[in-house]
Amino acid sequence: MRRKLAAGNWKMNGTGAALAELESLSALHHAPSVDVLVCPPATLLNRAAQTVHGSGISIGGQDCHSEVSGAHTGDLSAEMLRDAGATYVILGHSERREDHGEQNEDIRAKARTAMNAGLVTIICVGESLEQREAANTLDIIGGQLSGSIPDQSTGENLIVAYEPIWAIGTGKVPTLEEIGDVHDFIRARLERRFGEGVGRSVRLLYGGSVKPGNAAEIFNVSNVDGALVGGASLKAQDFSGIISALEREVS
Ligand code: PEP
């Protein structure tokens, strides 16, 4: 049985004042019946972990280096994220693939290091609009899955987030059928590579313009085990609506 997960990605948003939103979220969802994760900027990790302490909400990083330590100015290691209170990390977000030229093999190396450090690793995959229009979506996703996911992956240390790039922050969302097709494809690929047991235990998140108003129908799609949420995770009230939709799905 896969536990549902609502994951928020704050990206490069939020200073100390934003912790008030986390306080509100902890009050609204104390001991939630689904997993709830917030990934704030690295500067807030430690304070965010203290803010949600005891609420059942988890904290995660948005990236980490592939090396355990060393001369990498400005970078953060997986162990540093752990030390700051993170238990999850997002890797291979399309903004990192685009802004920092991250390739599948870079993401796989980071994922290995993150898993070795005991972090639950959310690996993002997704196609561009051009790739979808050229009917290349499944080829692209297949390549990202085989290239980015390390062999040591299990249902405990890996989560895959399907995030069509054209749906991120745009208000555009694929049809429910399109979401289902990609999630079923990812599930089949994971089962083929890791066997049915592991393949079926990895959680699959949908990400891209999830809002309180469309969350319930998306959560109803087969093989959607939750969401990775950008903009709507910044306000406790909005994220709470998405968490509530997920809680209704399991009740
Ligand atoms: C994201 O960046 O992971 C994301 C899904 O953003 P948004 O929800 O704002 O589309």
Boltz pocket constraint, residues with backbone or C-beta under 6 A from the ligand:
constraints:
  - pocket:
      binder: B
      contacts: [[A, 9], [A, 163], [A, 167], [A, 168], [A, 169], [A, 170], [A, 207], [A, 208], [A, 209], [A, 210], [A, 228], [A, 229], [A, 230], [A, 231], [A, 232]]
      max_distance: 6.0
